[in-house]
């Protein structure tokens, strides 16, 4: 019987706090990072769209990391995908030097609906500070979700704690009207086909 894949992982569990991630290999010309890359479908689509970019996925499920890196071995020349087993809550400063990342993607993160679980949501003031430190000037932070409450929560954190660090491309407290990269995730395609709404946020590093 195959091992059951866990779709939701508590990032604050002790087993996900007491480890050190492997070193990130030296980046290519442009370094793009998806936070919580799951099966990596977005990574491979983005690498195909942008040959020469180093497209990295951070994922807390070790089996998925191994699968992505195995698949990446078969990529054509110029396409570079790498997955890293790491915990977003503690490892961002370990993985990325200051002003080294061109773009961070947060695509449809776990909503953690229950109020007592909101502390597990991805976008926190602490993570935002670390992402801003890692982003180069002019670098981008992109977030999208089909859960309005989650998107509004992320927007609130970035607007309140990102003042002087990042600029909302659409203006303060505004969502972005579309995906500016032209590379949809599996969830994005599913929601769009069902006629659902997607809330997106795009910031640039000052």
C-alpha angles and dihedrals in degrees: 000000000000120000113263114247114229111223095190122044126183103234091197094060112118093240089062095047102050103069140078119229121231117261117273112245114244110284125246126231093301125023117209123177132196112201108218100009099180109187092356099240092137091050093057094044091051093047090052090051094046112035111191094034118114103230113195130186124201113207135168095205106086096201091058091049091054092048093051094048091049091052090047090063089072097052118122120252113289096028113103125184126168132174123204126201102225145128115248091209095066114007108062094094089047094053103041131046118221114283093004103116123079098191140008121200124197105185120186099324123196108287098213090203099191113090093230089058097051089100087069093061114117103236109069131150089253095052092044091055090051093048091050090051091051096045119091117230106283092020119139137239114197126185131178136174140159089219108088095199091053093047092048090049091053091046091051093051094048095044093048101039101027097063109134091011106066138022124220104230092212095043133269116327092002132133121223113248100224146002103281094195101061093224110112124200121229090255091049092054092047094050093045093050089052091050094246127151125253123199116208134187127195125188133172125211115250 
